[in-house]
């Protein structure tokens, strides 16, 4: 019969969201380039692009939620949504591979650099010291890996367990209960492990970001001018950015939990956020081991 649906896919009608997203991304990119080159109105164009990207997210993802509630996300559609999230995380993995590659290239084949902590300048050794290039560059103090970085490692590992607890509770429908104590003040029932786990994970994510911001403010080296510091800040900074994005992702899911959007059988948005958060956890373990511990081994440790 003509027009009959003989497949399990959901065919989308024409929509403005894709072309709007492409236009918004282009505006943001052009604005960013203008801003970096100090062109007039570069910052304004960049933030206009950011606003358009955020508007596209609300428009597009809002329609995805509407489709889910309408029953359009059949099992095969949900499976391919998961494939999409897996591919997205795989692309993020390759993004971080680039930063690790740069850091290992700098460290395994170091240039004979000498860092002056007083003037915060770096120079290239030209005497006999040039034959004994070291990593990190001579004169550079590094951040103590076993203070704030180790604390942040424990915080992220703990956040992974609280999120897994929340996910397990959602699968087994452990919700509800009387509103008692401090949990009751924020609308969390005594048996609602879904909300409890999400709240704890979000708080731990915010603590991680706060500690990292403080660590950066006390860093004994500048952002630019040295290959060690540039690689350090780009790798750990982009990870910190991913933690912030992941925290926002979890906050959105917490709002949706309060709205009752998720069921034990259908909660892809929650799963996607959990996968993303665990990915962030694993990347940090590699960053901690490779950049903080191994990357600073043998260098003088900053006493601050």
C-alpha contacts under 8 A as a table, 3 or more apart, distances in Angstrom:
res1	aa1	res2	aa2	distance
1	X	4	X	5.58
8	X	74	X	6.58
8	X	76	X	6.49
8	X	77	X	7.59
9	X	74	X	7.08
9	X	76	X	6.80
9	X	77	X	6.04
10	X	72	X	5.97
10	X	73	X	7.08
10	X	74	X	7.73
10	X	77	X	7.12
15	X	18	X	7.11
16	X	19	X	5.79
16	X	20	X	5.99
17	X	20	X	4.99
17	X	21	X	5.99
17	X	56	X	6.19
17	X	59	X	6.92
17	X	60	X	5.86
18	X	21	X	5.12
18	X	22	X	6.30
19	X	22	X	5.05
19	X	23	X	6.15
20	X	23	X	5.15
20	X	24	X	6.04
20	X	52	X	7.94
20	X	56	X	6.65
21	X	24	X	5.02
21	X	25	X	6.08
21	X	52	X	7.58
21	X	53	X	6.11
21	X	56	X	5.72
22	X	25	X	5.22
22	X	26	X	6.25
23	X	26	X	5.11
23	X	27	X	6.22
24	X	27	X	5.14
24	X	28	X	6.17
24	X	49	X	5.08
24	X	50	X	7.27
24	X	52	X	5.18
24	X	53	X	5.29
24	X	56	X	7.94
25	X	28	X	5.11
25	X	29	X	6.13
25	X	49	X	6.43
25	X	50	X	7.86
25	X	53	X	6.51
26	X	29	X	5.12
26	X	30	X	6.10
26	X	49	X	7.51
27	X	30	X	5.23
27	X	31	X	5.96
27	X	45	X	6.73
27	X	46	X	6.70
27	X	48	X	7.42
27	X	49	X	4.82
28	X	31	X	5.08
28	X	32	X	6.04
28	X	45	X	6.79
28	X	46	X	4.61
28	X	47	X	6.92
28	X	48	X	7.03
28	X	49	X	3.92
28	X	50	X	5.87
29	X	32	X	5.07
29	X	33	X	6.30
29	X	46	X	7.01
29	X	49	X	7.71
30	X	33	X	5.19
30	X	34	X	6.16
30	X	45	X	7.58
30	X	46	X	7.09
31	X	34	X	5.03
31	X	35	X	6.01
31	X	42	X	4.97
31	X	43	X	6.31
31	X	44	X	7.31
31	X	45	X	4.57
31	X	46	X	3.84
31	X	47	X	7.59
31	X	49	X	7.28
32	X	35	X	5.06
32	X	36	X	6.19
32	X	42	X	6.66
32	X	43	X	7.03
32	X	45	X	7.74
32	X	46	X	5.22
33	X	36	X	5.19
33	X	37	X	6.29
33	X	42	X	7.47
34	X	37	X	5.18
34	X	38	X	6.17
34	X	39	X	5.00
34	X	40	X	7.52
34	X	41	X	7.76
34	X	42	X	4.51
34	X	43	X	7.50
35	X	38	X	4.97
35	X	39	X	5.81
35	X	40	X	7.79
35	X	41	X	7.51
35	X	42	X	4.09
35	X	43	X	5.19
35	X	46	X	7.40
36	X	39	X	7.68
36	X	42	X	7.82
38	X	42	X	6.85
39	X	42	X	5.41
41	X	44	X	5.12
41	X	45	X	6.18
42	X	45	X	5.26
42	X	46	X	6.19
43	X	46	X	5.05
43	X	47	X	6.24
44	X	47	X	5.33
44	X	48	X	6.07
45	X	48	X	5.00
45	X	49	X	6.24
46	X	49	X	5.12
46	X	50	X	6.34
47	X	50	X	4.78
47	X	51	X	6.08
48	X	51	X	5.10
48	X	52	X	6.25
49	X	52	X	5.05
49	X	53	X	6.14
50	X	53	X	5.06
50	X	54	X	6.24
51	X	54	X	5.17
51	X	55	X	6.14
52	X	55	X	4.96
52	X	56	X	6.10
53	X	56	X	5.03
53	X	57	X	6.27
54	X	57	X	5.02
54	X	58	X	6.38
55	X	58	X	5.22
55	X	59	X	6.14
56	X	59	X	5.02
56	X	60	X	5.83
57	X	60	X	5.30
57	X	61	X	5.70
57	X	62	X	7.84
58	X	61	X	5.53
58	X	62	X	5.60
59	X	62	X	5.30
59	X	63	X	6.47
60	X	63	X	5.30
60	X	64	X	6.45
61	X	64	X	4.82
61	X	65	X	6.27
62	X	65	X	5.18
62	X	66	X	6.33
63	X	66	X	4.90
63	X	67	X	6.20
64	X	67	X	5.11
64	X	68	X	6.28
65	X	68	X	5.00
65	X	69	X	6.29
66	X	69	X	5.25
66	X	70	X	6.17
67	X	70	X	5.00
67	X	71	X	6.43
67	X	72	X	5.29
67	X	73	X	6.73
68	X	71	X	5.32
68	X	72	X	5.67
68	X	73	X	5.27
69	X	72	X	7.56
71	X	74	X	6.89
73	X	76	X	7.73
73	X	77	X	5.27
73	X	78	X	5.83
74	X	77	X	5.13
74	X	78	X	6.19
75	X	78	X	5.09
75	X	79	X	6.15
76	X	79	X	4.97
76	X	80	X	6.35
77	X	80	X	5.22
77	X	81	X	6.22
78	X	81	X	5.00
78	X	82	X	6.36
78	X	268	X	7.27
79	X	82	X	5.15
79	X	83	X	6.39
80	X	83	X	4.73
80	X	84	X	6.16
81	X	84	X	5.06
81	X	85	X	6.41
81	X	268	X	7.98
82	X	85	X	5.07
82	X	86	X	6.17
82	X	268	X	7.64
82	X	272	X	7.57
83	X	86	X	5.09
83	X	87	X	6.23
84	X	87	X	5.18
84	X	88	X	6.18
85	X	88	X	4.96
85	X	89	X	6.21
85	X	272	X	6.58
86	X	89	X	5.21
86	X	90	X	6.14
87	X	90	X	4.90
87	X	91	X	6.23
88	X	91	X	5.15
88	X	92	X	6.40
89	X	92	X	4.91
89	X	93	X	6.21
89	X	276	X	7.04
89	X	279	X	7.49
90	X	93	X	4.99
90	X	94	X	6.53
91	X	94	X	5.21
91	X	95	X	6.33
92	X	95	X	4.86
92	X	96	X	6.47
93	X	96	X	5.33
93	X	97	X	6.21
94	X	97	X	4.76
94	X	98	X	6.51
95	X	98	X	5.54
95	X	99	X	7.20
96	X	99	X	5.17
96	X	100	X	6.27
96	X	235	X	7.20
97	X	100	X	5.09
97	X	101	X	5.90
98	X	101	X	5.01
98	X	102	X	6.26
99	X	102	X	5.12
99	X	103	X	6.22
99	X	231	X	6.84
99	X	234	X	7.23
99	X	235	X	5.56
100	X	103	X	5.07
100	X	104	X	6.07
100	X	235	X	7.31
101	X	104	X	5.27
101	X	105	X	5.98
102	X	105	X	5.09
102	X	106	X	6.19
102	X	231	X	6.80
103	X	106	X	5.24
103	X	107	X	6.13
103	X	228	X	7.30
103	X	231	X	5.66
103	X	232	X	7.55
103	X	291	X	7.84
104	X	107	X	4.98
104	X	108	X	5.75
105	X	108	X	5.48
105	X	109	X	5.91
105	X	110	X	7.82
106	X	109	X	5.52
106	X	110	X	5.29
106	X	111	X	7.72
106	X	227	X	6.84
106	X	228	X	7.23
107	X	110	X	5.27
107	X	135	X	5.70
107	X	136	X	7.23
107	X	228	X	7.94
107	X	295	X	7.33
110	X	133	X	5.93
110	X	134	X	6.31
110	X	135	X	6.19
110	X	137	X	7.97
111	X	124	X	7.82
111	X	130	X	7.99
111	X	133	X	5.80
111	X	134	X	7.64
112	X	124	X	5.92
112	X	125	X	5.45
112	X	129	X	7.24
112	X	130	X	4.99
112	X	131	X	7.38
112	X	132	X	6.96
112	X	133	X	4.29
112	X	134	X	6.78
112	X	137	X	7.15
113	X	122	X	6.61
113	X	123	X	5.72
113	X	124	X	4.70
113	X	125	X	5.80
113	X	133	X	7.16
113	X	137	X	5.31
113	X	138	X	6.42
114	X	122	X	5.59
114	X	123	X	5.32
114	X	124	X	6.23
114	X	125	X	6.44
114	X	137	X	5.80
114	X	138	X	4.85
114	X	139	X	6.07
114	X	140	X	7.92
115	X	120	X	6.94
115	X	121	X	5.96
115	X	122	X	4.42
115	X	123	X	6.55
115	X	137	X	6.46
115	X	138	X	5.95
115	X	139	X	4.92
115	X	140	X	5.72
116	X	119	X	5.77
116	X	120	X	5.33
116	X	121	X	5.39
116	X	122	X	6.11
116	X	139	X	6.24
116	X	140	X	7.58
117	X	120	X	4.76
117	X	121	X	7.16
117	X	139	X	6.85
117	X	140	X	6.88
117	X	221	X	7.68
120	X	221	X	7.26
120	X	222	X	7.12
121	X	225	X	7.43
122	X	225	X	7.00
122	X	226	X	6.82
125	X	129	X	6.32
125	X	130	X	5.14
126	X	129	X	7.14
126	X	130	X	5.60
127	X	130	X	5.66
128	X	131	X	5.80
128	X	132	X	7.57
129	X	132	X	5.25
129	X	133	X	7.04
130	X	133	X	5.86
133	X	137	X	7.61
134	X	137	X	5.73
134	X	138	X	6.50
135	X	138	X	7.30
135	X	295	X	7.63
135	X	296	X	7.67
135	X	299	X	7.75
136	X	140	X	6.64
136	X	228	X	6.45
136	X	295	X	7.21
136	X	296	X	6.38
136	X	299	X	6.50
137	X	140	X	5.83
137	X	228	X	7.47
140	X	221	X	7.37
140	X	299	X	7.26
140	X	300	X	7.17
141	X	220	X	6.39
141	X	221	X	7.40
141	X	299	X	6.42
141	X	300	X	4.99
141	X	301	X	5.26
141	X	302	X	5.26
142	X	220	X	6.91
142	X	221	X	7.85
142	X	296	X	6.10
142	X	299	X	6.62
142	X	300	X	6.37
142	X	301	X	4.98
142	X	302	X	5.62
143	X	219	X	6.79
143	X	220	X	7.33
143	X	292	X	7.32
143	X	296	X	7.85
143	X	301	X	5.98
143	X	302	X	5.66
144	X	147	X	5.79
144	X	148	X	7.60
144	X	149	X	7.62
144	X	292	X	7.60
144	X	301	X	5.64
144	X	302	X	6.51
144	X	303	X	7.99
145	X	148	X	7.01
145	X	149	X	5.32
145	X	150	X	6.16
145	X	288	X	7.51
145	X	292	X	5.16
145	X	293	X	5.73
146	X	149	X	6.19
146	X	150	X	4.91
146	X	151	X	7.57
147	X	150	X	5.55
147	X	151	X	6.27
148	X	151	X	4.92
148	X	152	X	6.04
148	X	211	X	7.04
148	X	212	X	7.80
148	X	215	X	7.13
149	X	152	X	5.07
149	X	153	X	6.17
149	X	288	X	6.93
149	X	292	X	7.48
150	X	153	X	4.93
150	X	154	X	6.39
150	X	288	X	7.71
151	X	154	X	5.22
151	X	155	X	6.24
152	X	155	X	4.88
152	X	156	X	6.14
152	X	208	X	5.70
152	X	211	X	7.35
152	X	212	X	7.87
153	X	156	X	5.29
153	X	157	X	6.20
153	X	284	X	7.21
153	X	285	X	6.99
153	X	288	X	7.49
154	X	157	X	5.12
154	X	158	X	6.06
155	X	158	X	5.13
155	X	159	X	6.13
155	X	204	X	6.29
155	X	205	X	7.91
155	X	208	X	6.70
156	X	159	X	4.92
156	X	160	X	6.27
156	X	204	X	7.22
156	X	205	X	7.25
156	X	208	X	7.29
156	X	281	X	5.96
157	X	160	X	5.15
157	X	161	X	6.67
157	X	281	X	6.68
158	X	161	X	5.19
158	X	162	X	6.41
158	X	204	X	7.98
159	X	162	X	5.13
159	X	163	X	6.14
159	X	200	X	7.28
159	X	201	X	4.83
159	X	204	X	5.98
159	X	205	X	7.20
160	X	163	X	5.24
160	X	164	X	6.17
160	X	201	X	7.43
160	X	277	X	7.29
160	X	278	X	6.27
160	X	281	X	7.14
161	X	164	X	5.05
161	X	165	X	6.11
162	X	165	X	4.98
162	X	166	X	6.25
162	X	197	X	4.91
162	X	198	X	7.13
162	X	200	X	6.57
162	X	201	X	5.83
163	X	166	X	4.99
163	X	167	X	6.16
163	X	197	X	5.57
163	X	198	X	6.03
163	X	201	X	5.91
163	X	274	X	6.83
164	X	167	X	5.00
164	X	168	X	6.03
164	X	197	X	7.89
164	X	274	X	7.66
165	X	168	X	5.14
165	X	169	X	6.15
165	X	193	X	7.34
165	X	194	X	7.53
165	X	197	X	6.05
166	X	169	X	5.05
166	X	170	X	6.23
166	X	193	X	5.79
166	X	194	X	4.25
166	X	195	X	6.96
166	X	196	X	7.12
166	X	197	X	4.49
166	X	198	X	6.10
167	X	170	X	5.05
167	X	171	X	6.32
167	X	194	X	6.69
167	X	270	X	7.68
167	X	271	X	7.70
167	X	274	X	7.85
168	X	171	X	5.20
168	X	172	X	6.32
169	X	172	X	5.14
169	X	173	X	5.76
169	X	174	X	4.90
169	X	175	X	7.53
169	X	192	X	7.94
169	X	193	X	5.71
169	X	194	X	5.40
170	X	173	X	4.86
170	X	174	X	6.19
170	X	175	X	7.67
170	X	193	X	7.89
170	X	194	X	5.65
170	X	263	X	7.30
170	X	264	X	5.73
171	X	174	X	7.94
171	X	263	X	7.73
171	X	264	X	4.45
171	X	265	X	7.21
172	X	264	X	6.52
173	X	263	X	7.67
173	X	264	X	6.08
174	X	191	X	6.37
174	X	192	X	5.76
174	X	193	X	6.08
174	X	194	X	6.90
175	X	189	X	7.08
175	X	191	X	5.47
175	X	192	X	3.81
175	X	193	X	6.29
175	X	194	X	6.59
176	X	188	X	7.54
176	X	189	X	4.90
176	X	190	X	6.90
176	X	191	X	5.51
176	X	192	X	5.03
177	X	189	X	4.40
177	X	190	X	4.94
177	X	191	X	5.01
177	X	192	X	6.66
178	X	184	X	7.59
178	X	189	X	5.08
178	X	190	X	5.61
178	X	191	X	7.76
179	X	183	X	6.93
179	X	184	X	3.94
179	X	185	X	7.30
179	X	187	X	6.56
179	X	188	X	6.20
179	X	189	X	4.72
179	X	190	X	6.18
180	X	183	X	6.28
180	X	184	X	4.48
180	X	185	X	7.51
180	X	189	X	6.99
180	X	190	X	6.46
181	X	184	X	5.33
181	X	185	X	6.82
182	X	185	X	5.25
182	X	186	X	7.19
183	X	186	X	5.63
183	X	187	X	6.60
183	X	188	X	5.09
183	X	189	X	6.93
183	X	190	X	7.39
183	X	196	X	7.89
184	X	187	X	4.95
184	X	188	X	5.08
184	X	189	X	6.10
184	X	190	X	7.56
185	X	188	X	7.40
188	X	192	X	6.17
188	X	195	X	6.38
188	X	196	X	7.02
189	X	192	X	4.99
190	X	193	X	7.96
192	X	195	X	5.87
192	X	196	X	6.45
193	X	196	X	4.89
193	X	197	X	5.83
194	X	197	X	5.49
194	X	198	X	6.31
194	X	257	X	8.00
195	X	198	X	5.11
195	X	199	X	5.99
195	X	254	X	6.87
195	X	257	X	7.22
196	X	199	X	5.24
196	X	200	X	6.22
197	X	200	X	5.24
197	X	201	X	6.14
198	X	201	X	5.10
198	X	202	X	6.17
198	X	250	X	7.09
198	X	254	X	6.47
199	X	202	X	5.25
199	X	203	X	6.24
199	X	254	X	7.57
200	X	203	X	5.15
200	X	204	X	6.14
201	X	204	X	5.13
201	X	205	X	6.15
202	X	205	X	5.04
202	X	206	X	6.28
202	X	247	X	5.84
202	X	250	X	6.65
202	X	251	X	6.93
203	X	206	X	5.14
203	X	207	X	6.24
204	X	207	X	5.00
204	X	208	X	6.17
205	X	208	X	5.09
205	X	209	X	6.36
205	X	243	X	6.81
205	X	244	X	7.55
205	X	247	X	6.07
206	X	209	X	5.18
206	X	210	X	6.19
206	X	244	X	7.81
206	X	247	X	7.37
207	X	210	X	5.08
207	X	211	X	6.16
208	X	211	X	5.27
208	X	212	X	6.20
209	X	212	X	5.12
209	X	213	X	6.13
209	X	240	X	6.60
209	X	243	X	7.28
209	X	244	X	7.16
210	X	213	X	5.12
210	X	214	X	6.31
211	X	214	X	5.11
211	X	215	X	6.10
212	X	215	X	4.87
212	X	216	X	6.18
212	X	240	X	7.54
213	X	216	X	5.18
213	X	217	X	6.31
214	X	217	X	5.05
214	X	218	X	6.36
215	X	218	X	5.25
215	X	219	X	6.02
216	X	219	X	5.01
218	X	304	X	7.35
219	X	222	X	7.56
220	X	302	X	6.61
221	X	229	X	6.81
222	X	225	X	7.48
222	X	229	X	6.70
223	X	226	X	7.88
223	X	229	X	5.78
223	X	230	X	5.78
223	X	233	X	6.65
224	X	227	X	7.77
224	X	229	X	6.51
224	X	230	X	5.46
225	X	229	X	7.72
225	X	230	X	7.31
226	X	229	X	5.47
226	X	230	X	6.12
227	X	230	X	5.22
227	X	231	X	6.03
228	X	231	X	5.39
228	X	232	X	6.00
229	X	232	X	4.89
229	X	233	X	6.03
230	X	233	X	5.40
230	X	234	X	6.05
231	X	234	X	5.25
231	X	235	X	6.02
232	X	235	X	5.48
232	X	236	X	6.03
232	X	237	X	7.86
232	X	291	X	7.06
233	X	236	X	5.34
233	X	237	X	5.14
233	X	238	X	7.89
234	X	237	X	5.09
234	X	238	X	5.83
235	X	238	X	5.53
235	X	239	X	6.34
235	X	287	X	7.72
236	X	239	X	5.01
236	X	240	X	6.12
236	X	287	X	7.13
237	X	240	X	4.92
237	X	241	X	6.22
238	X	241	X	4.87
238	X	242	X	6.26
239	X	242	X	4.98
239	X	243	X	6.30
239	X	280	X	7.21
239	X	283	X	7.68
239	X	284	X	7.28
240	X	243	X	4.98
240	X	244	X	6.41
241	X	244	X	5.12
241	X	245	X	6.31
242	X	245	X	4.97
242	X	246	X	5.95
242	X	280	X	6.94
243	X	246	X	4.95
243	X	247	X	6.04
243	X	277	X	7.64
243	X	280	X	6.68
244	X	247	X	5.03
244	X	248	X	6.30
245	X	248	X	5.13
245	X	249	X	6.14
246	X	249	X	4.84
246	X	250	X	6.21
246	X	273	X	6.95
246	X	276	X	6.76
246	X	277	X	5.96
247	X	250	X	5.07
247	X	251	X	6.19
248	X	251	X	4.98
248	X	252	X	6.25
249	X	252	X	5.31
249	X	253	X	6.43
249	X	273	X	6.04
250	X	253	X	4.95
250	X	254	X	6.11
250	X	270	X	7.90
250	X	273	X	6.25
251	X	254	X	4.94
251	X	255	X	6.33
252	X	255	X	5.19
252	X	256	X	6.34
253	X	256	X	4.90
253	X	257	X	6.09
253	X	269	X	7.11
253	X	270	X	6.17
253	X	273	X	7.81
254	X	257	X	4.97
254	X	258	X	6.35
255	X	258	X	5.17
255	X	259	X	6.34
256	X	259	X	4.85
256	X	260	X	6.19
256	X	261	X	5.39
256	X	262	X	7.29
257	X	260	X	5.02
257	X	261	X	5.92
257	X	262	X	6.31
258	X	261	X	7.82
260	X	263	X	7.82
261	X	267	X	7.91
262	X	266	X	6.16
262	X	267	X	4.98
262	X	270	X	7.96
263	X	266	X	5.14
263	X	267	X	6.01
264	X	267	X	6.85
267	X	270	X	5.45
267	X	271	X	6.46
268	X	271	X	4.92
268	X	272	X	6.01
269	X	272	X	5.18
269	X	273	X	6.34
270	X	273	X	5.22
270	X	274	X	6.21
271	X	274	X	5.01
271	X	275	X	6.12
272	X	275	X	5.19
272	X	276	X	6.17
273	X	276	X	5.09
273	X	277	X	6.13
274	X	277	X	5.09
274	X	278	X	6.18
275	X	278	X	5.23
275	X	279	X	6.14
276	X	279	X	5.06
276	X	280	X	6.32
277	X	280	X	5.03
277	X	281	X	6.29
278	X	281	X	4.88
278	X	282	X	6.27
279	X	282	X	5.22
279	X	283	X	6.25
280	X	283	X	5.22
280	X	284	X	6.28
281	X	284	X	5.27
281	X	285	X	6.55
282	X	285	X	5.18
282	X	286	X	6.68
283	X	286	X	5.28
283	X	287	X	6.23
284	X	287	X	4.82
284	X	288	X	5.92
285	X	288	X	5.16
285	X	289	X	6.20
286	X	289	X	5.20
286	X	290	X	5.80
286	X	291	X	7.95
287	X	290	X	5.26
287	X	291	X	5.34
287	X	292	X	6.87
288	X	291	X	5.76
288	X	292	X	5.00
288	X	293	X	6.30
289	X	292	X	6.08
289	X	293	X	5.12
289	X	294	X	6.10
290	X	293	X	6.02
290	X	294	X	5.03
290	X	295	X	5.73
291	X	294	X	5.91
291	X	295	X	4.37
291	X	296	X	6.77
292	X	295	X	5.64
292	X	296	X	5.79
293	X	296	X	5.65
293	X	297	X	6.04
294	X	297	X	5.13
296	X	299	X	5.67
